[in-house]
């Protein structure tokens, strides 16, 4: 089961998250999402639990729990879609048109 964990403090590590979830079962992976430019945590993570029962127990046991003075916001992760942004079809590409010389 894949679980979304939000409202994380910047100083929370993957090990901190794993320790919280390990109390409810086997944690297969933890992915603390970081900004690709600064490398700083973005305040959310994804935790993969070994099975549905352990994931459900973690959801029930950790919902509203405090971690490093922040209340965890957890839910079952939604499947990723292929639309990763890029804007709509406004016609604006973000590039400026070259100026014509006079």
N, C-alpha and C positions, 0 to 999 in steps of 0.2 A: 504494500500500500504506500502510495506517495502522499506526503503531507506537506502543506504549505505552512511556514512559520513566519509570521510578520511581527512588526513593532519591536525588532531587536535593537538593543543598545549597540553602539559602535564597538565597544570593547568585548563583545561576546565572540567567542571562538567556536570553531567547529567542534572542538573537544567539549566545550560547555554544553552545546546543544546535544551532542551524542550522550553525554552523561545524564541529562534530563530524560531523554527518550529511552535509554537503556533500562531504566527501572520498569518499563512496561513490556520489554521483549527485545528481540534481536534487531539491532539497527544495521541495515545493509550498507547505507551510505548517507553522508551529510554533504550538502552543497551549499555553502555560504556564498551568496551572490555578491560580487564585488564590481565596482565601477571599472570599466575597461581602461579608462585614462588615468585615474588617480590610484587605483588599486584599493581604495577604501571600501569597507562593507556598505551595501546599499540598504541594510536594515531588514532583509528577509533571507530565508533559506528554504531548502527543500530537504526533507528527511524521508528516506526509504526504509520502511519497516518490512520484516521478513514475511508477514502474512496479515490478512485482513483483521483477524481477532486482536492481534497485538497493536495494530494501527488504531483500531477502534478504542482500545483501552487507553492508548496514549492520548487520543483526542479527548476522551472523557476526563482523564486525569490531569491533563495539562491546560485545558481551556481556562483562561483567566489567571493562570499562575504567574507569579512575579519572577523575573530573571534579570539580575543586575538592575533593579529598580524600575523595570519596564514590564507591563502586563503583556504576556504573550497573546498573539492573535493567531490561532491555528485553525486549519480546516483541511479537508481532503483536497488535494491539488486537482485542478481541472486539467484535462489533457491539453497539450500544447497545440496551437493551431499554426498553420503555415503563414498566416498574415502577420508579419513581424514589423508592422509600421511602414514607413515610407510615404505616408501621406495619402491623400485622396487624389482625385483626377482634376485638380484645379488648373492645371496647365502651367503652374509655376514650378520650374525645376530647381530653383535656388541659385541659378547662375545669372549673372548680369549680361545683358546684351552688349556687345562691343560698341563703343562710341564711334560715330562716323566722323571722320576728319573733314574740316571745311576748307 
